[in-house]
Amino acid sequence: MSRKRINLVGEVFDHLTVIGLDSVDKKTKQSKWLCKCECGNERVVLGGNLTSGNTSSCGCVRKKRSKNKVKRATEIDAYWNQLMAGDKHAI
């Protein structure tokens, strides 16, 4: 018994909007959907990853978070260096 494929075109999953069915994996029968991210990039995503929430963007959100972590770590390092140098204004 085969399951009926749900049409996800037009659905929005966090930052991704489904714009069409890309392909169906012959072996696993999983649908691959072409999606457009809010940043403008397009990406093919497995339907199960969309509906489960495992994939929510093209990767731009992860890059942005990573960039923010590096910036924050740099700020902390600068503050720590000021403290170690005896800068009383750092506190």
C-alpha positions, 0 to 999 in steps of 0.5 A: 500500500502506497501513501498519497503524496501531500502537495506542499507547493505554497507552504511555508516552513520557517524561512523556506517557501515550497515552489515546486516538486523537484523529484522523487527518490526512486529507492526511498520514494521520498519527495524532494521539493524545490524551496526558496529561502527568505534570503533569495537562495533556492534549495532542494529539500526532502519533504520529511525534513520540511515537515519535521522542522529539521530544515528551516532555511538554506543555511543562511540562518546558521551562517548568521548565528555563527558570525554572531558567535564569533563577533561575541567571542571577539568582544569577550576576548577584548574585554578580558584583555583589558581586564588583564592589562589592568584597565579599571574602566573595563569594569 
